[in-house]
Amino acid sequence: VQLQAFGGGLVQAGGSLRLSCAASGRTFTNHPMAWFRQAPGKERVFVATISWSGGSTYNADSVKGRFTISRDNAKNTVYLQMNNLKPEDTAIYYCAADDTVYGTTYTDPGRYDYWGQGTLVTVSS
């Protein structure tokens, strides 16, 4: 089972990026998924989560109104659209999947059973 996150890069403040997280080895169609991030020297923190159906989402206050999480279950992929990026958004972004079938949205990283390798997002001022 593997989650692969990609789409990171260097962008100027105010710019946009879209991260993707593709699953292989099994399907996560019926499972909640999420994005977390870890800035240099800091702990990993919650960014956004989406329920198994995509009908429910929840974002951290720091990204509300700027980031949107979505999923395409036909492609076994979750996305994070990031707009109006700020230098404080600089971090390694990780996707995660929860093993709970038909689960909702969870912000606790301890709930997630599978993690991707991370993709670096750097926002310059």
Protein Blocks (a to p, Z undefined) as FASTA:
>chain_A
ZZddehiacddehiacddddddehiacklpccddddddehiacddfbdcdfkopaccddf
klgokaccdddfknopacdddehiafklgccddddddfbehiacdfbfklpmbdcebiad
dddZZ
